[in-house]
Amino acid sequence: MKKVILSLTIVMMIVSSFIVPAQAKTSVNQVNTRKYQLAELAADVANLEVEVVVKIGQATPYYDVPWVVRVTDRIIFNAKCTIKALGFATECEYVNYCIDGVIVAIDPIRVVTPDGGED
């Protein structure tokens, strides 16, 4: 379990290292576009991590629903904080998963533009 979470963290760090910081000559619109792309990337990575945790929960023979809920809630909370720091709002739509015979509602995250419109 720890190896999976560690590997996800390493993948997230590698992906974030490929993002080039905004240069001084960029316009405000380009900076906002880059921030939105970063916010979308953070949401995509969080959603992938949630999917991996759910798959692990579904694959194990143990009753690990509380663990799955706790870990996915932490992942989504961290992603929401990151996206909020970039200046964007988030929206979650619950999806039902069957884990160990129990239907669990997990919330994938989506980025919403600052003015409230969808992009």
C-alpha positions as CSV (number, residue, x, y, z in Angstrom):
1,M,0.0,0.0,0.0
2,K,2.8,2.4,1.0
3,K,4.7,1.6,-2.2
4,V,1.6,2.5,-4.3
5,I,1.1,5.8,-2.5
6,L,4.8,6.6,-2.7
7,S,4.9,5.8,-6.4
8,L,1.9,8.1,-7.0
9,T,3.6,10.9,-5.1
10,I,6.8,10.4,-7.2
11,V,4.8,10.5,-10.5
12,M,3.0,13.7,-9.3
13,M,6.4,15.3,-8.5
14,I,7.8,14.3,-11.9
15,V,4.8,15.6,-13.8
16,S,4.9,18.9,-11.9
17,S,8.6,19.3,-12.7
18,F,7.8,19.4,-16.5
19,I,5.7,22.6,-16.0
20,V,7.7,25.6,-17.0
21,P,7.2,28.6,-14.8
22,A,5.8,31.8,-16.4
23,Q,8.4,34.1,-17.9
24,A,8.6,37.8,-17.3
25,K,7.5,38.6,-20.8
26,T,4.2,36.7,-20.7
27,S,0.9,38.6,-20.6
28,V,-1.7,38.4,-17.8
29,N,-3.9,36.2,-20.1
30,Q,-1.1,33.8,-20.7
31,V,-0.4,33.5,-16.9
32,N,-4.1,32.9,-16.3
33,T,-4.2,30.3,-19.0
34,R,-1.1,28.6,-17.5
35,K,-2.7,28.7,-14.0
36,Y,-5.9,27.1,-15.4
37,Q,-3.8,24.4,-17.0
38,L,-2.1,23.8,-13.7
39,A,-5.4,23.6,-11.9
40,E,-6.7,21.1,-14.5
41,L,-3.5,19.0,-14.1
42,A,-3.9,19.0,-10.3
43,A,-7.5,17.8,-10.7
44,D,-6.5,15.1,-13.3
45,V,-3.7,13.8,-11.1
46,A,-6.0,13.8,-8.0
47,N,-8.7,11.9,-10.0
48,L,-6.1,9.3,-11.2
49,E,-4.9,8.9,-7.6
50,V,-8.6,8.4,-6.4
51,E,-9.1,5.8,-9.2
52,V,-6.0,3.9,-8.1
53,V,-7.0,3.9,-4.4
54,V,-10.5,2.7,-5.4
55,K,-9.1,-0.1,-7.6
56,I,-6.8,-1.2,-4.7
57,G,-9.9,-1.2,-2.4
58,Q,-11.8,-3.3,-4.8
59,A,-9.0,-5.7,-5.4
60,T,-8.1,-6.5,-1.8
61,P,-10.0,-9.3,0.1
62,Y,-10.1,-7.2,3.2
63,Y,-12.8,-4.7,4.4
64,D,-11.0,-1.5,3.7
65,V,-13.9,0.9,2.9
66,P,-12.9,3.3,5.8
67,W,-9.4,3.4,4.5
68,V,-10.5,4.1,0.9
69,V,-12.8,6.9,2.1
70,R,-10.2,8.4,4.3
71,V,-7.4,8.4,1.6
72,T,-9.6,9.7,-1.2
73,D,-11.0,12.4,1.0
74,R,-7.4,13.5,1.8
75,I,-6.5,13.4,-1.9
76,I,-9.5,15.5,-2.9
77,F,-8.9,18.0,0.0
78,N,-5.3,18.5,-1.1
79,A,-6.3,19.0,-4.7
80,K,-9.0,21.5,-3.7
81,C,-6.5,23.5,-1.7
82,T,-4.0,23.6,-4.6
83,I,-6.7,24.6,-7.1
84,K,-8.0,27.3,-4.8
85,A,-4.5,28.7,-4.3
86,L,-4.3,29.0,-8.1
87,G,-7.5,31.1,-8.0
88,F,-10.1,28.6,-9.3
89,A,-13.1,26.9,-7.8
90,T,-13.8,23.2,-7.8
91,E,-16.8,21.1,-8.2
92,C,-17.3,17.5,-7.2
93,E,-19.9,15.1,-8.6
94,Y,-20.2,11.9,-6.6
95,V,-19.7,8.5,-8.4
96,N,-20.8,5.3,-6.8
97,Y,-18.3,2.4,-6.5
98,C,-18.8,-1.0,-5.1
99,I,-16.0,-1.8,-2.7
100,D,-16.1,-5.0,-0.6
101,G,-19.9,-5.3,-1.3
102,V,-20.6,-1.8,-0.1
103,I,-21.7,1.1,-2.4
104,V,-19.4,4.0,-1.6
105,A,-19.8,7.5,-3.1
106,I,-16.5,9.0,-4.1
107,D,-16.2,12.5,-5.5
108,P,-14.0,13.1,-8.6
109,I,-13.0,16.7,-8.8
110,R,-13.5,19.2,-11.7
111,V,-12.1,22.7,-12.1
112,V,-14.5,25.6,-12.6
113,T,-13.4,29.0,-14.0
114,P,-13.3,31.8,-11.4
115,D,-16.4,33.6,-12.9
116,G,-18.5,30.5,-12.2
117,G,-18.8,29.4,-15.9
118,E,-17.7,26.0,-17.0
119,D,-14.7,25.5,-19.3
